[in-house]
Amino acid sequence: MIIAITNQKGGVGKTTTAINLAAALATKGFRTLLIDVDPQANSSMSFLDVHGLQGSMYEVLTQEDVSLNDIIHEAPKVPHLYVGPSGISLAKIEAKLLGELDSHFKLKDEIDRIHDQFDYIIIDTPPTLGIITVNALVAATHILIPIQSSYFALEGTDDLLETIDKIKVRANPDLQILGVVITLYDKRTILSRDIRQEIGEVFGDKLFETRISKSVRLEESPAYKESIFSFAPRSSGAYEYYKLSEEVLARV
């Protein structure tokens, strides 16, 4: 299963979801690959020292002699978890791939070569609907959409769903929305409860039961190159991402 974590809005907990869902699956013993195609490289930095790395997803997507296997690294503190790191160079990939006939299939072609080595592949995408995100959607079997519990939660969702529909028409007919997870949730506020109801009305049974609460521990763990499961295993964040992983496994 290849799951793209995507939302063109920033600050919705996309990277937090990517790193902790990947870590949860790896903790269960599944060989899991986390592919970071966000130029900010936050997923990569959550597990690796990116400054000492040779090669990134930019080289994989732009150089024929560089493959995913050349740049994948095992996460030192999480057995069964591997990372395909990003780098700031990915910010210029739009210009690099512009005009190439197969530009939307670059990531899919690379994943096709190595996907049988892993049980699950998680792709962390940038907060845009540009060529990198389109590559992720073409390569994925499923999409997981994090939506922040805020007044403007559903703003821009129509654009994302329209992009998904266009990709399903030709490039990836089997692409499915795995689910929508509410992040940065505060159960104490009426607003959060109202927004949950509104998201449920739009997405129906695609909305995960698990909600990810606001958590200082979740924000702190990447600084220590750890997932929430080793950094704060008794925290609400660890419990909620474990529950989310159970829901994901039940659906796929």
PASEBA-1860 file (N, C-alpha, C; in nm, 3 decimals):
! residues 252
1> MIIAITNQ> 0.083/-0.119/0.000/0.000/0.000/0.000/0.088/0.125/0.000 ~ 0.052/0.218/-0.084/0.126/0.343/-0.096/0.031/0.456/-0.059 ~ 0.057/0.520/0.054/-0.035/0.620/0.109/0.028/0.758/0.101 ~ -0.034/0.847/0.024/0.012/0.986/0.016/-0.062/1.068/0.122 ~ 0.013/1.137/0.206/-0.045/1.226/0.306/-0.046/1.365/0.244 ~ -0.163/1.417/0.214/-0.165/1.541/0.137/-0.276/1.636/0.178 ~ -0.245/1.762/0.173/-0.339/1.872/0.187/-0.262/1.996/0.143 ~ -0.320/2.073/0.050/-0.244/2.187/-0.003/-0.233/2.302/0.096
9> KGGVGKTT> -0.302/2.292/0.209/-0.289/2.393/0.314/-0.174/2.356/0.406 ~ -0.099/2.454/0.449/0.010/2.430/0.544/-0.041/2.433/0.687 ~ 0.037/2.377/0.779/0.004/2.385/0.920/-0.111/2.297/0.965 ~ -0.138/2.189/0.890/-0.251/2.102/0.924/-0.206/1.972/0.991 ~ -0.076/1.961/1.022/-0.028/1.839/1.085/0.005/1.729/0.987 ~ 0.032/1.766/0.863/0.059/1.668/0.758/0.187/1.590/0.786 ~ 0.295/1.661/0.814/0.422/1.594/0.842/0.416/1.516/0.973 ~ 0.352/1.572/1.074/0.336/1.501/1.201/0.263/1.369/1.179
17> TAINLAAA> 0.162/1.372/1.094/0.087/1.250/1.063/0.173/1.152/0.985 ~ 0.249/1.202/0.889/0.333/1.115/0.806/0.436/1.042/0.892 ~ 0.508/1.115/0.977/0.617/1.052/1.052/0.564/0.956/1.158 ~ 0.452/0.989/1.221/0.402/0.904/1.329/0.319/0.787/1.278 ~ 0.251/0.803/1.164/0.184/0.688/1.104/0.288/0.589/1.052 ~ 0.392/0.640/0.988/0.500/0.552/0.940/0.565/0.479/1.056 ~ 0.592/0.552/1.165/0.655/0.490/1.282/0.563/0.387/1.346 ~ 0.433/0.416/1.349/0.337/0.320/1.407/0.336/0.191/1.328
25> LATKGFRT> 0.336/0.200/1.196/0.336/0.080/1.113/0.466/0.001/1.131 ~ 0.578/0.074/1.138/0.706/0.008/1.158/0.712/-0.060/1.295 ~ 0.656/0.005/1.395/0.654/-0.051/1.530/0.576/-0.183/1.534 ~ 0.479/-0.196/1.446/0.401/-0.320/1.437/0.474/-0.429/1.360 ~ 0.596/-0.398/1.312/0.675/-0.497/1.243/0.668/-0.492/1.092 ~ 0.593/-0.396/1.037/0.585/-0.382/0.893/0.706/-0.305/0.839 ~ 0.767/-0.358/0.733/0.874/-0.282/0.666/0.810/-0.160/0.599 ~ 0.847/-0.044/0.648/0.779/0.079/0.607/0.880/0.178/0.551
33> LLIDVDPQ> 0.846/0.237/0.437/0.930/0.339/0.375/0.857/0.473/0.381 ~ 0.922/0.573/0.439/0.870/0.709/0.442/0.943/0.790/0.336 ~ 0.872/0.830/0.232/0.930/0.910/0.125/0.893/1.056/0.148 ~ 0.993/1.141/0.160/0.972/1.283/0.186/0.994/1.360/0.056 ~ 0.887/1.417/0.001/0.903/1.500/-0.119/0.863/1.645/-0.091 ~ 0.865/1.683/0.034/0.844/1.823/0.073/0.982/1.890/0.082 ~ 1.004/1.999/0.005/1.135/2.066/0.009/1.179/2.111/0.148 ~ 1.085/2.128/0.239/1.122/2.167/0.376/1.191/2.054/0.451
41> ANSSMSFL> 1.172/1.931/0.405/1.244/1.813/0.457/1.219/1.786/0.605 ~ 1.105/1.827/0.657/1.079/1.807/0.799/1.065/1.660/0.837 ~ 1.004/1.580/0.749/0.995/1.435/0.777/1.134/1.373/0.783 ~ 1.220/1.413/0.690/1.357/1.360/0.688/1.432/1.397/0.815 ~ 1.420/1.523/0.855/1.492/1.571/0.973/1.439/1.510/1.102 ~ 1.319/1.456/1.097/1.262/1.394/1.217/1.330/1.262/1.252 ~ 1.403/1.204/1.155/1.469/1.075/1.179/1.617/1.074/1.144 ~ 1.661/1.164/1.055/1.798/1.159/1.003/1.868/1.293/1.020
49> DVHGLQGS> 2.000/1.287/1.019/2.081/1.409/1.009/2.099/1.439/0.860 ~ 2.013/1.523/0.806/2.009/1.543/0.661/2.134/1.613/0.607 ~ 2.205/1.683/0.695/2.322/1.759/0.648/2.438/1.668/0.608 ~ 2.437/1.547/0.657/2.545/1.455/0.624/2.511/1.357/0.514 ~ 2.395/1.375/0.452/2.349/1.278/0.352/2.399/1.311/0.212 ~ 2.426/1.207/0.136/2.461/1.221/-0.005/2.341/1.178/-0.089 ~ 2.280/1.271/-0.158/2.167/1.239/-0.244/2.033/1.252/-0.173 ~ 1.931/1.287/-0.249/1.797/1.305/-0.195/1.694/1.270/-0.303
57> MYEVLTQE> 1.569/1.292/-0.274/1.464/1.265/-0.372/1.478/1.351/-0.496 ~ 1.546/1.463/-0.485/1.566/1.548/-0.604/1.648/1.473/-0.709 ~ 1.757/1.411/-0.667/1.840/1.335/-0.760/1.765/1.215/-0.816 ~ 1.684/1.151/-0.731/1.606/1.035/-0.776/1.511/1.074/-0.889 ~ 1.449/1.191/-0.876/1.348/1.234/-0.972/1.405/1.302/-1.096 ~ 1.532/1.339/-1.090/1.588/1.415/-1.203/1.706/1.347/-1.272 ~ 1.766/1.245/-1.209/1.883/1.180/-1.267/1.855/1.031/-1.291 ~ 1.870/0.987/-1.412/1.838/0.849/-1.447/1.928/0.747/-1.378
65> DVSLNDII> 2.049/0.788/-1.340/2.142/0.693/-1.280/2.132/0.688/-1.127 ~ 2.033/0.758/-1.069/2.012/0.754/-0.924/1.875/0.695/-0.897 ~ 1.870/0.589/-0.815/1.744/0.523/-0.782/1.710/0.543/-0.635 ~ 1.590/0.505/-0.598/1.548/0.516/-0.458/1.640/0.437/-0.365 ~ 1.680/0.319/-0.408/1.767/0.237/-0.324/1.901/0.305/-0.294 ~ 1.941/0.397/-0.380/2.069/0.467/-0.360/2.062/0.568/-0.247 ~ 1.942/0.616/-0.215/1.935/0.726/-0.117/1.855/0.690/0.009 ~ 1.798/0.571/0.013/1.719/0.530/0.130/1.810/0.502/0.250
73> HEAPKVPH> 1.768/0.548/0.367/1.843/0.525/0.492/1.749/0.465/0.596 ~ 1.803/0.375/0.677/1.726/0.319/0.787/1.719/0.422/0.899 ~ 1.601/0.441/0.956/1.585/0.532/1.069/1.655/0.471/1.191 ~ 1.755/0.540/1.247/1.838/0.480/1.353/1.761/0.433/1.475 ~ 1.653/0.503/1.512/1.584/0.472/1.637/1.452/0.397/1.618 ~ 1.419/0.364/1.492/1.291/0.296/1.466/1.316/0.175/1.377 ~ 1.324/0.055/1.434/1.342/-0.065/1.352/1.230/-0.079/1.249 ~ 1.266/-0.129/1.131/1.173/-0.154/1.020/1.130/-0.026/0.946
81> LYVGPSGI> 1.181/0.091/0.989/1.145/0.215/0.920/1.262/0.266/0.837 ~ 1.234/0.301/0.712/1.334/0.352/0.619/1.285/0.487/0.565 ~ 1.381/0.575/0.532/1.345/0.710/0.490/1.412/0.743/0.357 ~ 1.332/0.792/0.263/1.383/0.851/0.140/1.384/1.002/0.159 ~ 1.500/1.061/0.190/1.504/1.200/0.236/1.482/1.304/0.127 ~ 1.432/1.417/0.169/1.413/1.533/0.082/1.530/1.629/0.100 ~ 1.522/1.741/0.032/1.623/1.846/0.045/1.568/1.973/-0.018 ~ 1.628/2.085/0.014/1.580/2.214/-0.036/1.587/2.220/-0.188
89> SLAKIEAK> 1.672/2.136/-0.249/1.683/2.135/-0.395/1.552/2.098/-0.462 ~ 1.463/2.027/-0.391/1.334/1.990/-0.448/1.248/2.112/-0.481 ~ 1.281/2.225/-0.422/1.205/2.347/-0.449/1.216/2.390/-0.595 ~ 1.322/2.346/-0.663/1.341/2.387/-0.803/1.303/2.278/-0.903 ~ 1.232/2.175/-0.854/1.201/2.063/-0.943/1.094/2.098/-1.046 ~ 1.007/2.193/-1.015/0.905/2.235/-1.111/0.970/2.278/-1.242 ~ 1.071/2.364/-1.230/1.140/2.413/-1.349/1.217/2.302/-1.419 ~ 1.271/2.210/-1.339/1.352/2.101/-1.395/1.267/2.006/-1.479
97> LLGELDSH> 1.146/1.976/-1.433/1.061/1.878/-1.501/0.964/1.941/-1.601 ~ 0.959/2.073/-1.603/0.866/2.141/-1.691/0.888/2.101/-1.837 ~ 0.782/2.056/-1.900/0.792/2.022/-2.042/0.822/1.877/-2.069 ~ 0.862/1.800/-1.966/0.890/1.659/-1.988/0.758/1.581/-1.995 ~ 0.744/1.497/-2.096/0.618/1.428/-2.120/0.578/1.335/-2.005 ~ 0.676/1.276/-1.939/0.646/1.182/-1.831/0.667/1.243/-1.693 ~ 0.660/1.374/-1.683/0.695/1.441/-1.557/0.607/1.398/-1.440 ~ 0.481/1.365/-1.466/0.389/1.328/-1.358/0.409/1.184/-1.311
105> FKLKDEID> 0.489/1.107/-1.385/0.507/0.965/-1.354/0.645/0.933/-1.296 ~ 0.726/1.034/-1.271/0.863/1.013/-1.224/0.866/0.933/-1.094 ~ 0.788/0.976/-0.995/0.790/0.909/-0.864/0.731/0.769/-0.875 ~ 0.623/0.755/-0.950/0.561/0.623/-0.967/0.661/0.524/-1.026 ~ 0.736/0.565/-1.129/0.833/0.476/-1.193/0.939/0.431/-1.094 ~ 0.984/0.523/-1.008/1.086/0.488/-0.909/1.031/0.394/-0.802 ~ 0.909/0.421/-0.756/0.849/0.336/-0.653/0.821/0.196/-0.709 ~ 0.780/0.189/-0.835/0.752/0.058/-0.896/0.873/-0.035/-0.890
113> RIHDQFDY> 0.993/0.023/-0.891/1.114/-0.059/-0.890/1.144/-0.118/-0.752 ~ 1.091/-0.057/-0.647/1.132/-0.100/-0.512/1.014/-0.136/-0.421 ~ 0.890/-0.120/-0.470/0.776/-0.132/-0.378/0.762/-0.271/-0.318 ~ 0.813/-0.374/-0.385/0.800/-0.509/-0.330/0.894/-0.534/-0.212 ~ 0.981/-0.438/-0.182/1.071/-0.450/-0.066/1.003/-0.404/0.064 ~ 0.885/-0.341/0.051/0.821/-0.281/0.168/0.674/-0.322/0.177 ~ 0.625/-0.326/0.301/0.483/-0.354/0.323/0.398/-0.228/0.304 ~ 0.452/-0.117/0.351/0.381/0.011/0.338/0.478/0.121/0.297
121> IIIDTPPT> 0.430/0.210/0.211/0.506/0.328/0.172/0.420/0.450/0.203 ~ 0.476/0.542/0.281/0.408/0.667/0.317/0.480/0.782/0.247 ~ 0.404/0.868/0.179/0.463/0.981/0.108/0.417/1.111/0.174 ~ 0.513/1.190/0.220/0.483/1.322/0.277/0.499/1.426/0.168 ~ 0.392/1.499/0.137/0.391/1.592/0.025/0.401/1.737/0.072 ~ 0.439/1.828/-0.017/0.442/1.971/0.020/0.301/2.029/0.026 ~ 0.285/2.145/0.091/0.152/2.208/0.102/0.116/2.286/-0.024 ~ 0.120/2.220/-0.139/0.081/2.281/-0.267/0.019/2.171/-0.353
129> LGIITVNA> -0.040/2.212/-0.464/-0.091/2.114/-0.560/-0.007/2.119/-0.688 ~ 0.124/2.139/-0.671/0.215/2.145/-0.784/0.256/2.007/-0.833 ~ 0.362/2.005/-0.912/0.403/1.883/-0.980/0.450/1.774/-0.883 ~ 0.506/1.813/-0.768/0.552/1.713/-0.671/0.432/1.639/-0.611 ~ 0.331/1.715/-0.570/0.212/1.652/-0.514/0.141/1.566/-0.617 ~ 0.133/1.614/-0.740/0.071/1.535/-0.847/0.148/1.404/-0.866 ~ 0.280/1.408/-0.861/0.361/1.286/-0.869/0.323/1.189/-0.758 ~ 0.303/1.241/-0.637/0.267/1.156/-0.524/0.130/1.092/-0.545
137> LVAATHIL> 0.035/1.169/-0.597/-0.099/1.117/-0.618/-0.103/1.014/-0.732 ~ -0.019/1.032/-0.831/-0.011/0.935/-0.940/0.052/0.805/-0.890 ~ 0.148/0.815/-0.798/0.218/0.697/-0.748/0.140/0.622/-0.641 ~ 0.050/0.690/-0.571/-0.016/0.633/-0.453/-0.129/0.537/-0.489 ~ -0.159/0.447/-0.396/-0.281/0.367/-0.405/-0.391/0.432/-0.322 ~ -0.352/0.505/-0.217/-0.449/0.567/-0.127/-0.403/0.708/-0.088 ~ -0.499/0.791/-0.051/-0.472/0.926/-0.002/-0.527/0.939/0.139 ~ -0.447/0.996/0.228/-0.494/1.031/0.362/-0.486/1.182/0.374
145> IPIQSSYF> -0.597/1.245/0.411/-0.605/1.391/0.415/-0.617/1.439/0.559 ~ -0.513/1.505/0.613/-0.526/1.567/0.745/-0.596/1.702/0.730 ~ -0.693/1.729/0.815/-0.763/1.858/0.814/-0.761/1.916/0.954 ~ -0.710/2.039/0.964/-0.698/2.103/1.094/-0.835/2.142/1.148 ~ -0.850/2.127/1.277/-0.975/2.166/1.343/-0.975/2.317/1.364 ~ -1.015/2.391/1.260/-1.017/2.537/1.266/-1.132/2.589/1.181 ~ -1.160/2.716/1.194/-1.275/2.778/1.126/-1.266/2.761/0.974 ~ -1.144/2.769/0.920/-1.125/2.758/0.775/-1.083/2.617/0.734
153> ALEGTDDL> -1.124/2.518/0.810/-1.078/2.380/0.789/-1.099/2.331/0.647 ~ -1.217/2.356/0.590/-1.251/2.299/0.460/-1.217/2.391/0.343 ~ -1.157/2.507/0.374/-1.120/2.599/0.266/-1.014/2.534/0.176 ~ -1.039/2.532/0.047/-0.946/2.474/-0.048/-0.964/2.325/-0.070 ~ -1.052/2.262/0.008/-1.073/2.118/-0.007/-1.128/2.084/-0.146 ~ -1.212/2.173/-0.200/-1.269/2.149/-0.333/-1.158/2.137/-0.438 ~ -1.055/2.220/-0.426/-0.944/2.215/-0.522/-0.872/2.081/-0.513 ~ -0.850/2.033/-0.391/-0.782/1.905/-0.372/-0.865/1.791/-0.431
161> LETIDKIK> -0.994/1.790/-0.401/-1.080/1.683/-0.451/-1.092/1.688/-0.603 ~ -1.091/1.808/-0.660/-1.095/1.822/-0.806/-0.967/1.766/-0.868 ~ -0.852/1.793/-0.805/-0.725/1.740/-0.854/-0.725/1.588/-0.847 ~ -0.775/1.533/-0.737/-0.783/1.387/-0.722/-0.870/1.327/-0.833 ~ -0.984/1.389/-0.859/-1.074/1.339/-0.965/-1.007/1.341/-1.101 ~ -0.932/1.446/-1.130/-0.864/1.456/-1.259/-0.758/1.346/-1.273 ~ -0.687/1.318/-1.166/-0.583/1.215/-1.171/-0.647/1.077/-1.187 ~ -0.764/1.056/-1.126/-0.832/0.927/-1.137/-0.884/0.902/-1.279
169> VRANPDLQ> -0.910/1.008/-1.354/-0.965/0.991/-1.489/-0.869/0.916/-1.579 ~ -0.738/0.953/-1.571/-0.644/0.892/-1.665/-0.518/0.838/-1.599 ~ -0.453/0.921/-1.519/-0.319/0.884/-1.470/-0.322/0.772/-1.368 ~ -0.424/0.769/-1.280/-0.427/0.669/-1.171/-0.572/0.634/-1.137 ~ -0.639/0.555/-1.221/-0.781/0.523/-1.202/-0.812/0.452/-1.071 ~ -0.715/0.382/-1.013/-0.740/0.304/-0.891/-0.717/0.383/-0.762 ~ -0.683/0.510/-0.774/-0.655/0.591/-0.656/-0.781/0.604/-0.569 ~ -0.762/0.584/-0.438/-0.875/0.591/-0.344/-0.843/0.686/-0.229
177> ILGVVITL> -0.946/0.753/-0.180/-0.930/0.831/-0.056/-0.944/0.735/0.060 ~ -0.834/0.713/0.130/-0.836/0.621/0.245/-0.917/0.681/0.359 ~ -0.898/0.810/0.382/-0.973/0.874/0.489/-0.925/1.014/0.518 ~ -1.000/1.079/0.606/-0.970/1.215/0.650/-0.953/1.211/0.801 ~ -0.843/1.270/0.849/-0.819/1.272/0.993/-0.816/1.417/1.041 ~ -0.889/1.443/1.149/-0.891/1.577/1.207/-0.771/1.591/1.300 ~ -0.694/1.698/1.280/-0.573/1.723/1.359/-0.589/1.851/1.441 ~ -0.497/1.869/1.537/-0.496/1.987/1.623/-0.634/2.008/1.686
185> YDKRTILS> -0.693/1.899/1.731/-0.830/1.900/1.782/-0.832/1.939/1.931 ~ -0.925/2.023/1.967/-0.942/2.062/2.108/-1.086/2.032/2.148 ~ -1.104/1.920/2.215/-1.239/1.874/2.247/-1.312/1.965/2.345 ~ -1.238/2.059/2.407/-1.300/2.148/2.505/-1.383/2.258/2.440 ~ -1.358/2.285/2.312/-1.425/2.397/2.248/-1.545/2.353/2.165 ~ -1.647/2.437/2.165/-1.766/2.411/2.083/-1.728/2.418/1.936 ~ -1.636/2.510/1.900/-1.595/2.526/1.761/-1.540/2.395/1.704 ~ -1.453/2.329/1.781/-1.394/2.203/1.733/-1.502/2.099/1.709
193> RDIRQEIG> -1.599/2.092/1.798/-1.706/1.993/1.780/-1.792/2.026/1.659 ~ -1.817/2.156/1.638/-1.896/2.198/1.521/-1.822/2.166/1.392 ~ -1.689/2.190/1.392/-1.609/2.165/1.272/-1.604/2.015/1.243 ~ -1.594/1.933/1.347/-1.595/1.788/1.326/-1.725/1.745/1.258 ~ -1.836/1.803/1.302/-1.964/1.769/1.241/-1.968/1.813/1.095 ~ -1.913/1.932/1.067/-1.911/1.985/0.931/-1.826/1.897/0.839 ~ -1.708/1.856/0.887/-1.620/1.769/0.808/-1.688/1.634/0.784 ~ -1.756/1.584/0.887/-1.828/1.457/0.874/-1.937/1.464/0.769
201> EVFGDKLF> -2.004/1.578/0.758/-2.110/1.595/0.658/-2.054/1.593/0.517 ~ -1.931/1.645/0.501/-1.868/1.650/0.368/-1.811/1.514/0.329 ~ -1.743/1.446/0.423/-1.669/1.325/0.389/-1.737/1.195/0.434 ~ -1.841/1.204/0.516/-1.915/1.084/0.554/-1.828/0.981/0.622 ~ -1.838/0.855/0.575/-1.764/0.747/0.640/-1.615/0.748/0.611 ~ -1.569/0.844/0.530/-1.425/0.858/0.508/-1.355/0.925/0.627 ~ -1.433/0.986/0.715/-1.374/1.053/0.832/-1.334/0.949/0.936 ~ -1.207/0.947/0.973/-1.160/0.856/1.077/-1.222/0.893/1.212
209> ETRISKSV> -1.250/0.791/1.291/-1.300/0.813/1.427/-1.193/0.881/1.513 ~ -1.068/0.842/1.491/-0.957/0.898/1.569/-0.937/1.045/1.535 ~ -0.921/1.125/1.638/-0.889/1.267/1.621/-0.755/1.293/1.691 ~ -0.669/1.371/1.627/-0.537/1.400/1.683/-0.544/1.533/1.758 ~ -0.524/1.527/1.887/-0.535/1.646/1.972/-0.410/1.734/1.960 ~ -0.425/1.860/1.998/-0.309/1.947/2.011/-0.218/1.889/2.118 ~ -0.086/1.887/2.089/0.004/1.822/2.184/0.144/1.882/2.174 ~ 0.195/1.927/2.287/0.333/1.978/2.292/0.430/1.865/2.264
217> RLEESPAY> 0.402/1.745/2.313/0.490/1.629/2.292/0.506/1.598/2.144 ~ 0.398/1.606/2.069/0.406/1.581/1.925/0.496/1.683/1.856 ~ 0.493/1.806/1.904/0.577/1.911/1.846/0.724/1.892/1.883 ~ 0.748/1.839/2.002/0.885/1.827/2.052/0.960/1.707/1.995 ~ 0.892/1.597/1.969/0.960/1.471/1.937/1.054/1.478/1.816 ~ 1.018/1.549/1.705/1.111/1.552/1.592/1.247/1.613/1.625 ~ 1.251/1.705/1.721/1.378/1.768/1.758/1.476/1.668/1.817 ~ 1.424/1.557/1.869/1.507/1.453/1.929/1.526/1.334/1.835
225> KESIFSFA> 1.486/1.353/1.707/1.498/1.247/1.605/1.422/1.120/1.648 ~ 1.303/1.141/1.707/1.223/1.030/1.755/1.078/1.046/1.713 ~ 1.010/0.934/1.702/0.865/0.939/1.685/0.803/0.958/1.823 ~ 0.673/0.984/1.825/0.605/1.004/1.952/0.605/0.875/2.035 ~ 0.621/0.758/1.972/0.612/0.631/2.042/0.733/0.602/2.130 ~ 0.848/0.655/2.093/0.964/0.638/2.180/0.990/0.762/2.265 ~ 0.949/0.879/2.214/0.973/1.004/2.286/0.878/1.020/2.405 ~ 0.751/0.991/2.382/0.652/1.004/2.490/0.546/0.896/2.472
233> PRSSGAYE> 0.583/0.771/2.502/0.493/0.658/2.472/0.362/0.659/2.549 ~ 0.355/0.732/2.660/0.232/0.736/2.739/0.149/0.861/2.711 ~ 0.189/0.938/2.611/0.119/1.064/2.582/-0.008/1.039/2.502 ~ -0.093/1.142/2.497/-0.216/1.132/2.418/-0.182/1.118/2.270 ~ -0.075/1.185/2.226/-0.036/1.176/2.086/0.001/1.035/2.045 ~ 0.074/0.963/2.131/0.111/0.824/2.101/-0.013/0.737/2.095 ~ -0.104/0.756/2.188/-0.228/0.677/2.190/-0.311/0.702/2.065 ~ -0.323/0.830/2.026/-0.407/0.865/1.912/-0.348/0.818/1.780
241> YYKLSEEV> -0.217/0.830/1.762/-0.157/0.783/1.637/-0.155/0.629/1.630 ~ -0.147/0.564/1.745/-0.160/0.418/1.745/-0.302/0.379/1.700 ~ -0.402/0.450/1.753/-0.541/0.423/1.713/-0.561/0.451/1.565 ~ -0.501/0.560/1.516/-0.513/0.592/1.374/-0.453/0.480/1.288 ~ -0.336/0.429/1.329/-0.273/0.322/1.253/-0.362/0.198/1.249 ~ -0.433/0.171/1.359/-0.525/0.057/1.362/-0.639/0.078/1.264 ~ -0.690/0.200/1.256/-0.797/0.230/1.161/-0.748/0.219/1.018 ~ -0.627/0.267/0.993/-0.569/0.259/0.859/-0.556/0.112/0.816
249> LARV> -0.502/0.029/0.905/-0.485/-0.113/0.873/-0.620/-0.180/0.849 ~ -0.720/-0.140/0.922/-0.853/-0.199/0.904/-0.912/-0.163/0.768 ~ -0.876/-0.045/0.718/-0.934/0.000/0.591/-0.859/-0.053/0.470 ~ -0.730/-0.078/0.483/-0.655/-0.123/0.367/-0.640/-0.275/0.364
END
